[in-house]
Amino acid sequence: MAEYPARVKDALAAAGASVGDRVRVAGARAYEGVVMPHTEFSGADILVVKLDNGYNVGIPVAQITAIELREKKRAAAIARGLPPPTPGKPTIGVLGTGGTIASFVDYRTGAVHPAATAEELVFSVPELLDVANVRARMIYSVYSENLAPKNWEVLAAEAAKELQAGAEAVIIPHGTDTLHYTSAALAFMLRDLTGPVILVGSQRSSDRPSSDAAFNLICAARLAGENLGEVVSCMHHETGDTACDVLRATKVRKMHSSRRDAFKPINAKRLGTVHADGRVTWEESATPRSKGPVRVEEGLDPDVALVYFHPGLTPKRFEGITHGCHGVVIAGTGLGHVSDDLMPVIRKTAADGVTVLMTTQCLNGRVGLRVYDKGRDLLAAGVVPGEDMLPEVALVKLMWVLARTKDPVEIRELLATNLAGEINPAITLDEYVF
């Protein structure tokens, strides 16, 4: 955590204030709130204050006429890092990865950048420290599209380490764009969890109006007191700050580019709800906490491709995408179909020992390769039905399976086995409406 540059530091010192204190800042407008830490992305002469509404504001020193200290709060502890544990509160391990939830606005340019340290993330939502004892580490500081399978393996190991060290829960702040990939990967790699591993994102950074970062993080922290022993996501239930949904890691998908309630359960119902008043209610059976020890079944084969079929997809292009792969997931149309001209190349791909797993780009519903002739032809060509797995989940599962075995019979058995809630035994037409 960097110190404020001289002009801001001197203005705070004149008022006897420091990071973590509550101040009233007078100037062109008056603001009252908590002094936030300086980040390398803020302008040199910008004081950052968190207002009571949860939003941060950047105030140029040149516009400040006076700073009045209203309350000393956590200043000494923040200077040393995160505050010491408070008896009676659950302990949460926070593993930062970057993304919008860990982003700050550069007030010189308006650009958004990821926080450099986990402390910056936690202190951007100081209310989190009222809910739980927090120990935080920044594992990565990148946008989520830059996370790869090797990074998922590291996160699985670090989450297990936190739980084994006594944390009641692990929160992983994560960029929303690939959060559902990471959640699925952790669900397949982590076993016998002694507490929940909760992925949390935000559609808008902590410094922006209508940010969902603080509410999502606080709701996630409430799960530390629940009998929950699986990987989940915790995100806004609707656009207002009324509740967050608790969603199974292998049945969640980002369904809107910008709404705060972008994450929805697919072929599933939400497990539970964390309400604004702190209550947690459960609608579905969730995996309870294990007595441990937590196991990590790491290992992912990254040589797997996800191909979305579309009209005009040629055999040559299909071959180009899948060349050198050990496995291929196809997101087919409807019940899991592709065009006739792709059949020979798919048949050859499977005959060459590459696992070909069929899913549906419809998302809701399941693959049915025995309904039409095309589906039966695909089965005869060696294609494995992906049941009701989301294409992204099927991709991650195939990576996990191929890291364990290359035996075709064992691969098919594992792909057909429900390992982390990714497969429903049956779905009726009206069971999961969307």
Secondary structure, DSSP 8 states (H G I E B T S, - for coil): -B---HHHHHHHHHTT--TT-EEEEEESS-EEEEE--B-TTS-TTEEEEEETTS-EEEEEGGGEEEEEEEE--SHHHHHHSS----TTS-EEEEEE--SGGGEEE-TTT--EEE-SSHHHHHHTSTTHHHHSEEEEEES--S-GGG--HHHHHHHHHHHHHHHHTT-SEEEEE--STTHHHHHHHHHHHEES-SS-EEEE--SS-TTSTT--HHHHHHHHHHGGGS---SEEEEEESSSSTTEEEEEETTSEEE--SS-TT-EEESSS--SEEEETTS-EEESS-------S--EE-------EEEEE--TT--HHHHHHHHTT-SEEEEEEBTTTB--GGGHHHHHHHHHTT-EEEEEETT-SS---TTSSHHHHHHHHTT-EE-TT--HHHHHHHHHHHHTT---HHHHHHHHHS-SSS---S---TTTS--
